[in-house]
Amino acid sequence: MKIEKGTWVRIHDIVMEPSERAPQVPDDTKEVPLEMWIKGFLREEDVKVGDVVSVETITGRIVTGTLVEINPYYDHDFGRCVPELLKIGLQLKEILWGGQSDVK
């Protein structure tokens, strides 16, 4: 699938190999490369996932990396609802501002 210029994409690149990491970096960090994941607008015509491309970020920077995703989006969440936290919020409001709540 060819991707058109101007498409919102995510790229990836290795900024530093483990051997290039600073000596004061924790041992578990030294074992892995420093990676870059950036989103931006594709600057090339007719490329495909896996190609090395450049993008222009929202802030106007031009960055090069391997194209990994088309139209990326946030897919994380903050977990399941915790009913106790909902009640704590209402109780806190009552304590701080004297608001009354029917929820106990």
Secondary structure as UniProt FT lines:
FT   TURN            5..6
FT   STRAND          8..16
FT   HELIX           18..20
FT   TURN            23..24
FT   HELIX           27..30
FT   STRAND          34..42
FT   TURN            49..50
FT   STRAND          52..56
FT   TURN            58..59
FT   STRAND          62..70
FT   HELIX           83..97
//
